[in-house]
Amino acid sequence: MSTPPPTLQQSSTATYSTAIQSLEGAQGKLILIAQDVQNEKAALATSYQGEDGQMFQQVLDQWLRGEDYIYRKCQDLIDALNTTMARSGKTQSGNVHLVTSQVNNPVYNTLMG
């Protein structure tokens, strides 16, 4: 496998960073919406106490559990992208070091004349 040129590596890092930022943005929006749902649920709890009110609160609770699940999945993706990006950077750095050390090797220089 050949080492990608530095511009490809930078592009790959930028792609990871963009994806992470998008997921973090989604998480922020999920938090805001969940807060709105919590506020609405609290307001309804005092004024909407019948059986239908309880059922509506169950729906809101179900939505909040779904929001929490999606939030955690976003975090899992962020963690995986960060790990992959770090490994990719280490691999790239190691490849550059290996190539540089071989190019600076006296045997290589003798062969290249």
Backbone hydrogen bonds in HBPLUS format (Angstrom, degrees):
<---DONOR---> <-ACCEPTOR-->    atom                        ^
c    i                          cat <-CA-CA->   ^        H-A-AA   ^      H-
h    n   atom  resd res      DA  || num        DHA   H-A  angle D-A-AA Bond
n    s   type  num  typ     dist DA aas  dist angle  dist       angle   num
A0008-LEU N   A0005-PRO O   2.87 MM   3  5.41 128.5  2.14 114.8 127.9     1
A0009-GLN N   A0005-PRO O   3.16 MM   4  6.57 156.6  2.22 152.4 159.6     2
A0010-GLN N   A0006-PRO O   2.86 MM   4  6.09 160.2  1.90 152.8 158.1     3
A0011-SER N   A0007-THR O   2.91 MM   4  6.01 149.7  2.00 137.3 146.2     4
A0012-SER N   A0008-LEU O   2.81 MM   4  6.05 152.5  1.88 146.6 154.0     5
A0013-THR N   A0009-GLN O   2.95 MM   4  6.22 159.0  1.99 149.4 154.5     6
A0014-ALA N   A0010-GLN O   2.86 MM   4  6.09 155.3  1.92 145.5 152.9     7
A0015-THR N   A0011-SER O   2.86 MM   4  6.11 148.6  1.96 144.8 153.6     8
A0016-TYR N   A0012-SER O   2.96 MM   4  6.29 162.3  1.99 151.9 155.9     9
A0017-SER N   A0013-THR O   2.89 MM   4  6.11 165.9  1.91 150.9 155.2    10
A0018-THR N   A0014-ALA O   2.85 MM   4  6.02 156.6  1.91 147.1 153.3    11
A0019-ALA N   A0015-THR O   2.98 MM   4  6.20 162.8  2.01 151.5 155.8    12
A0020-ILE N   A0016-TYR O   2.91 MM   4  6.16 160.7  1.95 155.0 160.5    13
A0021-GLN N   A0017-SER O   2.90 MM   4  6.09 161.7  1.93 149.6 154.7    14
A0022-SER N   A0018-THR O   2.95 MM   4  6.17 153.5  2.02 146.7 154.0    15
A0023-LEU N   A0019-ALA O   3.00 MM   4  6.26 159.2  2.05 149.2 154.5    16
A0024-GLU N   A0020-ILE O   2.88 MM   4  6.13 158.0  1.93 151.9 158.5    17
A0025-GLY N   A0021-GLN O   2.87 MM   4  6.06 150.2  1.96 143.2 151.6    18
A0026-ALA N   A0022-SER O   2.93 MM   4  6.23 153.1  2.01 145.5 152.8    19
A0027-GLN N   A0023-LEU O   2.91 MM   4  6.21 154.1  1.98 146.6 153.7    20
A0028-GLY N   A0024-GLU O   2.98 MM   4  6.25 155.5  2.04 145.8 151.9    21
A0029-LYS N   A0025-GLY O   3.05 MM   4  6.37 155.8  2.11 148.3 154.3    22
A0030-LEU N   A0026-ALA O   2.89 MM   4  6.15 154.0  1.96 149.0 156.8    23
A0031-ILE N   A0027-GLN O   2.96 MM   4  6.24 155.1  2.02 151.3 157.3    24
A0032-LEU N   A0028-GLY O   3.10 MM   4  6.40 161.0  2.14 147.0 151.5    25
A0033-ILE N   A0029-LYS O   2.97 MM   4  6.19 165.3  1.99 153.4 157.1    26
A0034-ALA N   A0030-LEU O   2.86 MM   4  5.98 158.5  1.91 147.7 154.4    27
A0035-GLN N   A0031-ILE O   2.92 MM   4  6.15 151.8  2.00 148.4 155.8    28
A0036-ASP N   A0032-LEU O   3.05 MM   4  6.38 153.4  2.12 144.6 151.7    29
A0037-VAL N   A0033-ILE O   2.90 MM   4  6.23 157.0  1.95 151.3 157.7    30
A0038-GLN N   A0034-ALA O   2.85 MM   4  6.10 159.2  1.89 148.4 154.3    31
A0039-ASN N   A0035-GLN O   2.89 MM   4  6.11 160.5  1.93 149.8 155.0    32
A0040-GLU N   A0036-ASP O   2.91 MM   4  6.12 160.3  1.95 149.2 154.8    33
A0041-LYS N   A0037-VAL O   2.83 MM   4  5.97 156.2  1.88 149.2 156.4    34
A0042-ALA N   A0038-GLN O   2.92 MM   4  6.16 155.6  1.98 148.4 154.5    35
A0043-ALA N   A0039-ASN O   2.99 MM   4  6.23 157.3  2.04 147.6 153.8    36
A0044-LEU N   A0040-GLU O   2.89 MM   4  6.07 158.9  1.94 149.9 155.8    37
A0045-ALA N   A0041-LYS O   2.96 MM   4  6.03 138.1  2.14 140.7 151.6    38
A0048-TYR N   A0044-LEU O   2.77 MM   4  5.12 138.7  1.94 152.6 153.2    39
A0053-GLY N   A0050-GLY O   3.05 MM   3  5.03 119.7  2.43  93.6 109.0    40
A0054-GLN N   A0050-GLY O   2.98 MM   4  6.38 151.7  2.06 151.0 158.5    41
A0055-MET N   A0051-GLU O   2.96 MM   4  6.25 155.4  2.02 147.7 154.7    42
A0056-PHE N   A0052-ASP O   2.91 MM   4  6.10 151.1  1.99 141.4 149.5    43
A0057-GLN N   A0053-GLY O   2.95 MM   4  6.22 152.0  2.03 143.6 151.0    44
A0058-GLN N   A0054-GLN O   2.96 MM   4  6.27 145.3  2.08 142.6 152.2    45
A0059-VAL N   A0055-MET O   3.02 MM   4  6.38 148.3  2.12 143.8 152.2    46
A0060-LEU N   A0056-PHE O   2.98 MM   4  6.35 154.8  2.04 147.1 154.0    47
A0061-ASP N   A0057-GLN O   2.82 MM   4  6.08 154.2  1.89 146.5 153.9    48
A0062-GLN N   A0058-GLN O   2.88 MM   4  6.10 155.3  1.94 145.1 151.8    49
A0063-TRP N   A0059-VAL O   2.90 MM   4  6.19 154.9  1.96 147.5 154.6    50
A0064-LEU N   A0060-LEU O   2.89 MM   4  6.16 156.0  1.94 148.2 154.6    51
A0065-ARG N   A0061-ASP O   2.95 MM   4  6.26 150.3  2.04 147.4 155.3    52
A0066-GLY N   A0062-GLN O   3.00 MM   4  6.29 155.2  2.06 147.0 153.9    53
A0067-GLU N   A0063-TRP O   2.82 MM   4  6.13 153.2  1.89 150.3 158.5    54
A0068-ASP N   A0064-LEU O   2.94 MM   4  6.13 156.6  1.99 144.2 150.1    55
A0069-TYR N   A0065-ARG O   2.97 MM   4  6.22 154.1  2.04 145.4 152.3    56
A0070-ILE N   A0066-GLY O   2.97 MM   4  6.23 164.3  2.00 153.0 156.3    57
A0071-TYR N   A0067-GLU O   2.86 MM   4  6.02 158.7  1.90 149.9 156.5    58
A0072-ARG N   A0068-ASP O   2.95 MM   4  6.16 161.8  1.98 148.5 152.7    59
A0073-LYS N   A0069-TYR O   2.97 MM   4  6.23 152.7  2.04 146.9 154.9    60
A0074-CYS N   A0070-ILE O   2.90 MM   4  6.17 153.8  1.96 149.5 156.6    61
A0075-GLN N   A0071-TYR O   2.99 MM   4  6.34 154.0  2.06 146.2 153.5    62
A0076-ASP N   A0072-ARG O   2.86 MM   4  6.16 152.6  1.93 146.6 154.4    63
A0077-LEU N   A0073-LYS O   2.97 MM   4  6.23 156.5  2.02 147.3 153.0    64
A0078-ILE N   A0074-CYS O   2.88 MM   4  6.18 156.0  1.94 149.4 156.5    65
A0079-ASP N   A0075-GLN O   2.86 MM   4  6.09 165.0  1.88 153.5 157.2    66
A0080-ALA N   A0076-ASP O   2.93 MM   4  6.15 159.0  1.98 146.8 152.7    67
A0081-LEU N   A0077-LEU O   2.85 MM   4  6.05 160.7  1.88 151.9 157.1    68
A0082-ASN N   A0078-ILE O   2.88 MM   4  6.09 160.5  1.92 152.8 158.2    69
A0083-THR N   A0079-ASP O   2.97 MM   4  6.17 159.5  2.01 148.6 154.1    70
A0084-THR N   A0080-ALA O   2.90 MM   4  6.08 164.7  1.93 150.6 155.0    71
A0085-MET N   A0081-LEU O   2.81 MM   4  5.92 160.5  1.85 148.7 154.6    72
A0086-ALA N   A0082-ASN O   2.95 MM   4  6.11 157.8  2.00 145.8 151.7    73
A0087-ARG N   A0083-THR O   2.93 MM   4  6.16 163.1  1.96 152.0 156.6    74
A0088-SER N   A0084-THR O   2.85 MM   4  5.98 159.4  1.89 149.5 155.7    75
A0089-GLY N   A0085-MET O   2.93 MM   4  6.13 155.5  1.99 145.5 152.0    76
A0090-LYS N   A0086-ALA O   2.95 MM   4  6.22 155.4  2.01 148.6 155.1    77
A0091-THR N   A0087-ARG O   2.86 MM   4  6.07 161.2  1.90 152.0 157.3    78
A0092-GLN N   A0088-SER O   2.90 MM   4  6.09 162.6  1.93 148.5 153.4    79
A0093-SER N   A0089-GLY O   2.89 MM   4  6.03 161.4  1.92 146.0 151.5    80
A0094-GLY N   A0090-LYS O   2.83 MM   4  6.00 158.9  1.87 148.1 154.2    81
A0095-ASN N   A0091-THR O   2.86 MM   4  6.07 155.3  1.92 149.9 156.8    82
A0096-VAL N   A0092-GLN O   2.95 MM   4  6.18 161.9  1.98 153.0 157.4    83
A0097-HIS N   A0093-SER O   2.98 MM   4  6.20 160.9  2.02 148.2 153.5    84
A0098-LEU N   A0094-GLY O   2.91 MM   4  6.09 158.8  1.95 147.5 153.5    85
A0099-VAL N   A0095-ASN O   2.92 MM   4  6.13 169.2  1.93 155.3 157.7    86
A0100-THR N   A0096-VAL O   2.90 MM   4  6.00 166.1  1.92 150.8 155.4    87
A0101-SER N   A0097-HIS O   2.87 MM   4  6.01 159.3  1.91 148.5 154.3    88
A0102-GLN N   A0098-LEU O   3.02 MM   4  6.23 149.8  2.12 145.7 153.7    89
A0103-VAL N   A0099-VAL O   2.90 MM   4  6.10 158.8  1.94 154.9 160.8    90
A0104-ASN N   A0100-THR O   3.03 MM   4  6.16 149.2  2.12 145.1 153.0    91
A0105-ASN N   A0102-GLN O   3.13 MM   3  4.93 158.9  2.17  99.9 105.7    92
A0109-ASN N   A0105-ASN O   3.01 MM   4  6.35 161.5  2.04 155.9 161.5    93
A0110-THR N   A0106-PRO O   2.87 MM   4  6.09 151.9  1.95 147.9 155.3    94
A0111-LEU N   A0107-VAL O   2.92 MM   4  6.18 161.7  1.96 152.1 156.8    95
A0112-MET N   A0108-TYR O   2.89 MM   4  6.09 152.6  1.97 150.6 158.5    96
A0113-GLY N   A0109-ASN O   2.98 MM   4  6.07 117.7  2.38 131.4 146.5    97
A0113-GLY N   A0110-THR O   3.13 MM   3  4.95 140.7  2.29  93.5 105.1    98
